[in-house]
């Protein structure tokens, strides 16, 4: 086997492989023999036709299979001898038989890029040092108060923000266009016209009221929109939103706290932990942006395109989980691909840069690291370590876990070797 290597650019190489007739002879005989055994030719029982007739009848198919088998049998050997390590699937560029009965084929290989990093230690980074203000705790308490509020009937006349439950009828141009029993009317200018809102305000249980009102064309109820109608309401009940008192008894009702102050402290701690996680994420983003800015490398095109497709699928899936309709997501496919392109390029650059730093600094993932990670995952999933390890090996996930652990160790190394300045940052 003779090999010819042609460097296309820093990450792409074309490998020409030249095979003599004697080198491919056994493979050729095997393919032809199998075709002779499996083929049917008129006038002969299956597998009994002479080889020359089988070649005449199925020549194109046999040639195509032989080409595939030649490439499959020799391309890995060619890569080994060329000392090339592809980072994406090898592309077959051409396969043909030469005049002497041998074969030659060309394959395109994408290799790991050379990474040049000008600086990755002693990076000066600002880290937010967040605090939680009392006003934030008050807002959380107010939200809890609203969530735990309940609608209760009241005997007083209705106010704005109450709900009136009534039987009503709308008559427009002498026709009854709408009629309901026990319909709920929330007394708010966003839901009702000003005329209807004003007429329903001040009513109490048992009251009836008739009035006329001009309904705007853009009113949500299309049956009466743009018409002048006569309305009749008979109030069955008035309901107000009753909020609980936020006190020690309320804190005790939650089951974990003895006093309101204890509950407030728990809210503060949870908010602080959330802010700290945000700060850590922000710091890692600044750090990775900085080392990408300080690095030079070319990303292989085929690898990038593959990662873009994967990123686009991930983005679409995230949108689906957030409740976006599938058709709307499909309409935004160009925008998603654009976002995926940026995301994929950054992800691949960071992957190669972090691996280069790991190599320079002799950072490795040990068996103990992997064992601890699997143990932690098994505890979260409530299964045995052996069962989880078997599942991960079957799904070829061990390499992904190792890659994640290596990334984490390199990021931690970079943080430890950075000049991090904490900046006071209040809450939201």
RODREN-810901 format. One record per residue (C-alpha): chain; z, y, x; residue number from 1. Coordinates in pm, 1 decimal, always signed. Layout:
<recs>
  chain        pz        py        px  resi
      A         Z         Y         X   NUM
...
</recs>
This chain:
<recs>
  chain        pz        py        px  resi
      A      +0.0      +0.0      +0.0     1
      A    -101.0    +338.9    +132.8     2
      A     +64.0    +657.4      +6.1     3
      A     -59.9   +1014.0     +18.2     4
      A    +182.1   +1295.8     -68.7     5
      A     +65.8   +1637.0    -179.5     6
      A    +324.9   +1910.9    -228.0     7
      A    +227.6   +2127.5    -528.4     8
      A    +523.5   +2365.8    -512.0     9
      A    +895.8   +2358.9    -429.6    10
      A    +977.7   +2117.5    -713.5    11
      A    +648.0   +1937.7    -789.9    12
      A    +482.6   +1668.1    -581.6    13
      A    +170.2   +1464.0    -642.0    14
      A    +179.3   +1108.7    -504.2    15
      A    -143.6    +915.5    -450.6    16
      A    -103.0    +536.4    -426.0    17
      A    -384.4    +320.5    -282.8    18
      A    -373.8     -57.6    -329.1    19
      A    -604.8    -319.2    -182.6    20
      A    -760.8    -602.4    -380.9    21
      A    -526.8    -851.8    -215.1    22
      A    -218.4    -647.3    -312.4    23
      A    -305.5    -638.8    -679.2    24
      A    -466.0    -986.1    -681.3    25
      A    -160.1   -1181.7    -808.0    26
      A     -98.3    -923.9   -1081.9    27
      A    -466.2    -928.2   -1183.0    28
      A    -468.3   -1308.0   -1199.5    29
      A    -151.4   -1306.1   -1410.1    30
      A    -293.5   -1057.2   -1662.2    31
      A    -628.9   -1234.8   -1690.5    32
      A    -462.5   -1576.0   -1719.7    33
      A    -237.3   -1454.1   -2002.2    34
      A    -532.9   -1303.5   -2187.8    35
      A    -726.7   -1628.3   -2149.0    36
      A    -429.0   -1818.6   -2289.9    37
      A    -375.1   -1586.7   -2588.9    38
      A    -736.8   -1501.7   -2679.8    39
      A    -968.6   -1643.9   -2941.8    40
      A   -1344.1   -1656.7   -2870.6    41
      A   -1601.3   -1784.4   -3117.7    42
      A   -1688.0   -2150.6   -3054.5    43
      A   -1362.3   -2226.2   -2870.0    44
      A   -1010.2   -2311.4   -2970.8    45
      A    -748.8   -2047.5   -2889.9    46
      A    -673.9   -2047.6   -2518.6    47
      A    -966.8   -2275.2   -2428.3    48
      A   -1246.1   -2021.7   -2373.4    49
      A   -1379.9   -1980.2   -2015.2    50
      A   -1240.3   -1676.2   -1833.2    51
      A   -1581.3   -1511.5   -1793.8    52
      A   -1626.4   -1510.6   -2174.6    53
      A   -1275.5   -1371.9   -2227.5    54
      A   -1346.9   -1094.1   -1976.5    55
      A   -1673.4   -1016.7   -2149.5    56
      A   -1510.4   -1008.0   -2492.9    57
      A   -1185.4    -825.6   -2404.4    58
      A   -1278.1    -647.0   -2081.5    59
      A   -1166.5    -297.9   -2187.8    60
      A    -831.9    -416.8   -2319.8    61
      A    -766.2    -627.8   -2008.7    62
      A    -855.2    -335.7   -1781.1    63
      A    -620.3    -102.7   -1971.0    64
      A    -330.7    -347.9   -1949.6    65
      A    -395.9    -411.7   -1580.2    66
      A    -388.4     -39.0   -1510.5    67
      A     -53.4      -7.6   -1689.5    68
      A     +87.1    -308.7   -1507.6    69
      A     -32.5    -182.5   -1167.9    70
      A    +140.9    +153.4   -1214.8    71
      A    +459.7      -8.8   -1349.9    72
      A    +471.0    -256.0   -1061.5    73
      A    +409.0     -13.4    -775.8    74
      A    +519.0    +341.0    -869.5    75
      A    +891.6    +283.1    -802.1    76
      A    +812.1    +129.5    -465.7    77
      A    +591.0    +428.4    -389.2    78
      A    +876.1    +665.7    -479.1    79
      A   +1119.5    +475.3    -257.6    80
      A    +883.2    +481.9     +39.3    81
      A    +815.6    +850.1     -21.1    82
      A   +1190.5    +917.1     -45.3    83
      A   +1139.1   +1105.2    -372.0    84
      A   +1403.2   +1125.1    -649.2    85
      A   +1254.1   +1237.5    -982.2    86
      A   +1465.1   +1454.5   -1213.3    87
      A   +1231.1   +1396.3   -1508.9    88
      A   +1000.8   +1112.7   -1620.3    89
      A    +709.4   +1052.6   -1381.7    90
      A    +371.0   +1163.1   -1517.8    91
      A     +68.7    +936.4   -1464.3    92
      A    -219.7   +1165.0   -1367.7    93
      A    -497.5    +906.9   -1313.6    94
      A    -557.9    +534.0   -1262.2    95
      A    -886.0    +377.7   -1147.9    96
      A   -1032.4     +76.0    -976.4    97
      A   -1212.9    +140.1    -647.9    98
      A   -1542.6     -10.8    -530.6    99
      A   -1365.7    -272.0    -315.7   100
      A   -1169.8    -415.6    -610.3   101
      A    -847.4    -236.7    -527.0   102
      A    -670.2     +28.7    -734.1   103
      A    -561.5    +386.2    -683.7   104
      A    -343.2    +599.0    -903.3   105
      A    -182.3    +940.6    -891.2   106
      A    +157.1   +1035.9   -1033.4   107
      A    +326.2   +1373.8   -1076.1   108
      A    +688.1   +1390.1    -966.7   109
      A    +942.5   +1664.9   -1036.3   110
      A   +1225.0   +1680.7    -782.6   111
      A   +1566.2   +1843.4    -768.1   112
      A   +1520.8   +2207.0    -668.6   113
      A   +1649.4   +2349.9    -343.2   114
      A   +1939.9   +2579.5    -425.3   115
      A   +2012.7   +2885.1    -212.4   116
      A   +2345.9   +3052.2    -292.7   117
      A   +2426.9   +3380.6    -122.0   118
      A   +2790.5   +3389.9    -235.7   119
      A   +3020.5   +3177.9    -450.1   120
      A   +3364.7   +3234.8    -295.7   121
      A   +3585.7   +3543.5    -324.9   122
      A   +3397.1   +3667.2    -629.5   123
      A   +3569.8   +3970.0    -779.4   124
      A   +3618.2   +3908.3   -1150.4   125
      A   +3808.4   +4081.7   -1426.3   126
      A   +4013.3   +3866.5   -1661.2   127
      A   +4140.8   +4003.4   -1989.5   128
      A   +4516.5   +3978.0   -2029.3   129
      A   +4541.6   +3990.1   -2408.1   130
      A   +4845.1   +4078.8   -2616.3   131
      A   +4918.5   +4045.3   -2985.7   132
      A   +5011.0   +4358.7   -3179.5   133
      A   +5250.1   +4362.6   -3476.4   134
      A   +4968.8   +4487.5   -3696.8   135
      A   +4774.4   +4165.3   -3637.1   136
      A   +5071.9   +3959.0   -3754.8   137
      A   +5099.0   +4179.0   -4064.2   138
      A   +4729.4   +4119.9   -4140.5   139
      A   +4775.7   +3742.4   -4111.8   140
      A   +5074.5   +3761.4   -4347.3   141
      A   +4870.3   +3969.3   -4591.9   142
      A   +4590.1   +3710.7   -4586.3   143
      A   +4841.1   +3431.5   -4648.2   144
      A   +4987.1   +3637.3   -4930.0   145
      A   +4644.6   +3674.5   -5092.5   146
      A   +4563.0   +3304.6   -5046.1   147
      A   +4885.3   +3201.4   -5217.1   148
      A   +4855.0   +3449.5   -5503.1   149
      A   +4810.3   +3300.8   -5852.0   150
      A   +4672.0   +3432.9   -6178.3   151
      A   +4939.3   +3469.0   -6447.2   152
      A   +4922.9   +3599.8   -6802.8   153
      A   +5080.5   +3937.0   -6875.5   154
      A   +5163.8   +4109.9   -7201.9   155
      A   +5091.0   +4457.8   -7065.4   156
      A   +4756.2   +4638.8   -7111.0   157
      A   +4488.0   +4553.0   -6857.9   158
      A   +4444.8   +4743.2   -6530.9   159
      A   +4161.7   +4741.6   -6283.1   160
      A   +4167.2   +4426.2   -6066.9   161
      A   +4301.8   +4224.8   -6363.1   162
      A   +4103.4   +3953.5   -6538.4   163
      A   +4040.7   +3982.8   -6912.1   164
      A   +3973.4   +3654.7   -7094.9   165
      A   +3785.7   +3732.6   -7416.7   166
      A   +3540.0   +3616.4   -7681.0   167
      A   +3248.4   +3852.5   -7670.0   168
      A   +2907.6   +3920.1   -7817.7   169
      A   +2619.0   +4136.2   -7699.2   170
      A   +2368.2   +4259.1   -7959.7   171
      A   +2053.0   +4435.6   -7839.2   172
      A   +1783.4   +4568.6   -8076.9   173
      A   +1943.5   +4379.1   -8362.4   174
      A   +1939.5   +4044.9   -8180.0   175
      A   +2234.6   +3852.4   -8038.4   176
      A   +2134.2   +3809.5   -7674.0   177
      A   +2461.0   +3674.8   -7541.1   178
      A   +2775.1   +3526.1   -7689.0   179
      A   +3064.2   +3345.4   -7520.0   180
      A   +3415.9   +3226.0   -7592.5   181
      A   +3697.9   +3262.4   -7337.8   182
      A   +3469.0   +3439.3   -7091.9   183
      A   +3640.4   +3579.3   -6781.5   184
      A   +3580.9   +3945.4   -6691.4   185
      A   +3720.1   +4063.7   -6358.8   186
      A   +3784.1   +4436.2   -6392.0   187
      A   +3600.9   +4562.0   -6088.9   188
      A   +3312.0   +4805.4   -6046.2   189
      A   +3118.4   +4547.4   -5845.7   190
      A   +3105.8   +4306.8   -6138.8   191
      A   +3085.0   +4533.1   -6444.1   192
      A   +2906.2   +4854.5   -6534.3   193
      A   +3128.5   +5161.4   -6543.7   194
      A   +3102.2   +5179.6   -6926.8   195
      A   +3205.3   +4816.0   -6979.3   196
      A   +3481.4   +4846.5   -6716.1   197
      A   +3629.3   +5158.4   -6876.9   198
      A   +3620.6   +5003.5   -7224.6   199
      A   +3794.3   +4683.4   -7112.4   200
      A   +4064.4   +4869.8   -6920.2   201
      A   +4379.4   +4929.4   -7126.8   202
      A   +4334.5   +4636.4   -7364.2   203
      A   +4603.6   +4372.8   -7421.3   204
      A   +4616.3   +4025.5   -7575.6   205
      A   +4498.2   +4030.9   -7940.6   206
      A   +4307.7   +4359.6   -7911.1   207
      A   +3946.4   +4388.7   -8030.3   208
      A   +3700.6   +4656.2   -7930.9   209
      A   +3339.9   +4740.8   -8017.6   210
      A   +3126.5   +4984.8   -7820.4   211
      A   +2771.2   +5057.9   -7706.2   212
      A   +2660.3   +5070.8   -7343.6   213
      A   +2341.1   +5129.3   -7147.0   214
      A   +2288.0   +4837.0   -6906.3   215
      A   +2117.9   +4911.3   -6569.9   216
      A   +1789.9   +4733.9   -6491.8   217
      A   +1940.6   +4570.8   -6182.0   218
      A   +2240.9   +4425.4   -6368.6   219
      A   +2316.5   +4064.4   -6269.3   220
      A   +2295.5   +3933.3   -6630.0   221
      A   +1918.2   +3944.2   -6682.8   222
      A   +1946.3   +3875.4   -7059.4   223
      A   +2081.7   +4225.5   -7119.5   224
      A   +1962.9   +4411.4   -6807.5   225
      A   +1775.4   +4735.3   -6883.6   226
      A   +1880.5   +4741.0   -7251.5   227
      A   +2118.5   +4942.3   -7467.5   228
      A   +2347.6   +4697.1   -7639.5   229
      A   +2641.4   +4683.6   -7877.6   230
      A   +2937.2   +4483.8   -7748.9   231
      A   +3227.0   +4326.4   -7928.8   232
      A   +3528.9   +4194.5   -7738.7   233
      A   +3833.0   +4007.1   -7868.5   234
      A   +4094.8   +3969.5   -7596.1   235
      A   +4259.1   +3625.9   -7571.0   236
      A   +4466.4   +3705.2   -7262.3   237
      A   +4512.9   +3947.6   -6974.3   238
      A   +4579.8   +3797.5   -6633.7   239
      A   +4713.0   +3962.8   -6320.2   240
      A   +4714.1   +3833.2   -5966.3   241
      A   +5075.2   +3759.5   -5874.1   242
      A   +5145.8   +3756.3   -5500.5   243
      A   +5453.7   +3586.6   -5352.0   244
      A   +5719.2   +3789.8   -5178.2   245
      A   +5689.8   +3744.9   -4803.6   246
      A   +6052.8   +3677.2   -4713.4   247
      A   +6279.9   +3407.0   -4575.6   248
      A   +6237.5   +3195.6   -4888.1   249
      A   +5860.3   +3209.0   -4850.6   250
      A   +5888.3   +3100.4   -4485.2   251
      A   +6114.4   +2810.8   -4590.0   252
      A   +5860.6   +2703.5   -4855.3   253
      A   +5613.4   +2629.9   -4576.7   254
      A   +5844.8   +2350.1   -4462.4   255
      A   +5871.7   +2433.5   -4090.6   256
      A   +6056.7   +2764.3   -4068.1   257
      A   +6406.5   +2882.8   -4154.2   258
      A   +6340.7   +3257.0   -4153.5   259
      A   +6051.7   +3500.5   -4185.7   260
      A   +6108.3   +3615.1   -3827.4   261
      A   +6066.0   +3255.2   -3708.0   262
      A   +5738.9   +3231.0   -3902.3   263
      A   +5617.4   +3560.4   -3754.5   264
      A   +5693.7   +3433.7   -3405.0   265
      A   +5489.5   +3117.9   -3473.6   266
      A   +5197.5   +3336.6   -3587.7   267
      A   +5229.5   +3546.5   -3272.6   268
      A   +5227.4   +3235.3   -3052.8   269
      A   +4919.7   +3093.1   -3226.1   270
      A   +4732.1   +3423.4   -3197.3   271
      A   +4833.7   +3453.4   -2832.2   272
      A   +4707.3   +3102.7   -2754.3   273
      A   +4378.7   +3184.9   -2926.6   274
      A   +4343.2   +3509.0   -2729.5   275
      A   +4422.5   +3325.5   -2404.9   276
      A   +4150.7   +3067.2   -2475.5   277
      A   +3905.5   +3348.3   -2547.7   278
      A   +4005.2   +3512.7   -2218.0   279
      A   +3950.3   +3186.6   -2025.6   280
      A   +3607.2   +3139.6   -2184.9   281
      A   +3514.2   +3499.9   -2103.9   282
      A   +3625.0   +3456.4   -1741.3   283
      A   +3420.9   +3135.7   -1701.0   284
      A   +3117.2   +3313.5   -1846.6   285
      A   +3154.8   +3599.7   -1597.7   286
      A   +3198.2   +3352.6   -1312.3   287
      A   +2891.8   +3142.0   -1399.7   288
      A   +2679.9   +3452.6   -1461.7   289
      A   +2776.7   +3578.4   -1116.7   290
      A   +2690.1   +3258.8    -928.7   291
      A   +2358.9   +3231.6   -1114.5   292
      A   +2284.7   +3591.7   -1013.6   293
      A   +2369.9   +3503.6    -652.2   294
      A   +2144.1   +3194.8    -647.0   295
      A   +1774.2   +3124.7    -604.2   296
      A   +1609.1   +2808.8    -734.6   297
      A   +1299.8   +2695.1    -922.8   298
      A   +1345.7   +2486.6   -1237.0   299
      A   +1090.4   +2201.7   -1285.5   300
      A    +867.7   +2279.6   -1585.9   301
      A    +871.4   +1937.3   -1750.4   302
      A   +1248.9   +1913.5   -1716.9   303
      A   +1285.1   +2264.0   -1861.6   304
      A   +1055.9   +2187.5   -2157.5   305
      A   +1252.9   +1873.4   -2233.6   306
      A   +1580.2   +2067.3   -2221.0   307
      A   +1435.5   +2340.8   -2445.0   308
      A   +1352.7   +2085.2   -2712.6   309
      A   +1702.6   +1939.4   -2689.6   310
      A   +1861.5   +2285.7   -2706.5   311
      A   +1644.3   +2379.2   -3006.6   312
      A   +1756.6   +2062.9   -3187.8   313
      A   +2119.3   +2145.4   -3107.6   314
      A   +2081.4   +2502.4   -3238.0   315
      A   +1915.9   +2379.1   -3559.4   316
      A   +2194.2   +2124.0   -3606.7   317
      A   +2462.4   +2389.7   -3559.4   318
      A   +2291.6   +2606.2   -3822.2   319
      A   +2279.5   +2311.8   -4062.9   320
      A   +2650.9   +2250.0   -4014.4   321
      A   +2713.7   +2618.6   -4090.8   322
      A   +2536.9   +2579.9   -4423.9   323
      A   +2192.7   +2727.8   -4352.1   324
      A   +1915.5   +2570.3   -4567.1   325
      A   +1677.1   +2343.0   -4376.6   326
      A   +1370.6   +2539.5   -4495.7   327
      A   +1516.7   +2866.5   -4366.3   328
      A   +1585.9   +2705.9   -4028.9   329
      A   +1226.6   +2580.6   -4011.7   330
      A   +1100.5   +2934.0   -4082.4   331
      A   +1297.9   +3057.5   -3781.2   332
      A   +1155.9   +2792.0   -3545.6   333
      A    +994.9   +3047.6   -3308.9   334
      A   +1317.5   +3245.3   -3280.2   335
      A   +1515.2   +2923.8   -3225.8   336
      A   +1275.8   +2813.0   -2950.8   337
      A   +1309.6   +3150.2   -2779.2   338
      A   +1687.9   +3126.9   -2785.4   339
      A   +1669.3   +2762.7   -2675.8   340
      A   +1447.9   +2860.2   -2380.1   341
      A   +1707.3   +3103.6   -2246.2   342
      A   +1991.9   +2860.3   -2314.1   343
      A   +1810.3   +2568.8   -2147.4   344
      A   +1714.6   +2761.6   -1834.8   345
      A   +2069.7   +2890.3   -1785.5   346
      A   +2213.8   +2542.8   -1844.0   347
      A   +1982.0   +2376.2   -1590.5   348
      A   +2032.3   +2645.0   -1327.4   349
      A   +2406.7   +2613.8   -1360.9   350
      A   +2387.4   +2234.1   -1339.0   351
      A   +2198.1   +2238.1   -1008.8   352
      A   +2404.7   +2524.9    -863.8   353
      A   +2738.7   +2358.0    -942.1   354
      A   +2615.6   +2029.1    -797.3   355
      A   +2510.4   +2209.1    -479.7   356
      A   +2854.5   +2370.2    -449.7   357
      A   +3017.1   +2029.6    -507.4   358
      A   +2806.6   +1888.8    -225.1   359
      A   +2895.8   +2174.5     +10.8   360
      A   +3267.1   +2153.9     -66.8   361
      A   +3290.4   +1774.0     -90.1   362
      A   +3408.9   +1789.5    -450.9   363
      A   +3378.6   +1448.8    -617.3   364
      A   +3491.1   +1272.9    -932.4   365
      A   +3720.6    +985.6    -841.1   366
      A   +3780.7    +663.4   -1031.4   367
      A   +4127.2    +800.4   -1112.1   368
      A   +3967.2   +1110.8   -1268.6   369
      A   +3741.9    +895.6   -1484.1   370
      A   +4022.0    +657.3   -1582.7   371
      A   +4245.4    +946.8   -1689.9   372
      A   +3964.5   +1103.2   -1895.8   373
      A   +3889.9    +775.2   -2074.6   374
      A   +4261.7    +722.5   -2136.5   375
      A   +4289.3   +1069.9   -2292.6   376
      A   +3979.6   +1015.5   -2507.7   377
      A   +4106.8    +674.2   -2620.8   378
      A   +4439.0    +826.5   -2729.3   379
      A   +4259.3   +1093.0   -2934.5   380
      A   +4034.9    +832.0   -3096.8   381
      A   +4327.1    +592.1   -3145.3   382
      A   +4151.2    +296.7   -2981.8   383
      A   +4220.6     +98.8   -2664.0   384
      A   +4090.9    +216.5   -2328.2   385
      A   +3900.6    -109.9   -2280.9   386
      A   +3729.5     -74.8   -2617.9   387
      A   +3628.9    +286.2   -2550.0   388
      A   +3506.0    +209.0   -2197.9   389
      A   +3289.2     -74.0   -2331.6   390
      A   +3141.3    +155.9   -2596.0   391
      A   +3071.7    +430.0   -2339.6   392
      A   +2902.5    +185.3   -2101.7   393
      A   +2687.4     +42.9   -2382.8   394
      A   +2573.7    +395.7   -2478.1   395
      A   +2519.2    +499.9   -2113.9   396
      A   +2773.8    +780.9   -2155.2   397
      A   +2972.5    +727.9   -1835.2   398
      A   +2732.5    +943.0   -1629.1   399
      A   +2766.7   +1226.1   -1882.1   400
      A   +3145.9   +1209.6   -1861.8   401
      A   +3130.8   +1213.6   -1481.1   402
      A   +2898.0   +1515.5   -1495.0   403
      A   +3139.6   +1697.7   -1725.0   404
      A   +3434.8   +1619.3   -1500.8   405
      A   +3246.5   +1736.5   -1191.2   406
      A   +3153.9   +2062.6   -1364.5   407
      A   +3518.0   +2118.5   -1459.9   408
      A   +3639.9   +2052.3   -1103.2   409
      A   +3383.1   +2287.0    -947.2   410
      A   +3462.5   +2565.1   -1197.4   411
      A   +3832.1   +2526.3   -1119.7   412
      A   +3755.5   +2539.8    -746.2   413
      A   +3557.9   +2861.7    -795.6   414
      A   +3842.1   +3018.4    -996.0   415
      A   +4094.4   +2927.2    -726.9   416
      A   +3869.6   +3089.7    -466.2   417
      A   +3790.1   +3402.0    -666.7   418
      A   +3948.2   +3746.8    -655.8   419
      A   +4061.4   +3768.2   -1019.3   420
      A   +4200.8   +4099.2   -1146.5   421
      A   +4387.6   +4088.9   -1475.6   422
      A   +4309.8   +4373.9   -1713.3   423
      A   +4539.7   +4454.9   -2003.1   424
      A   +4359.1   +4405.8   -2330.7   425
      A   +4515.4   +4460.1   -2671.1   426
      A   +4455.0   +4240.5   -2972.5   427
      A   +4183.4   +4284.4   -3232.2   428
</recs>
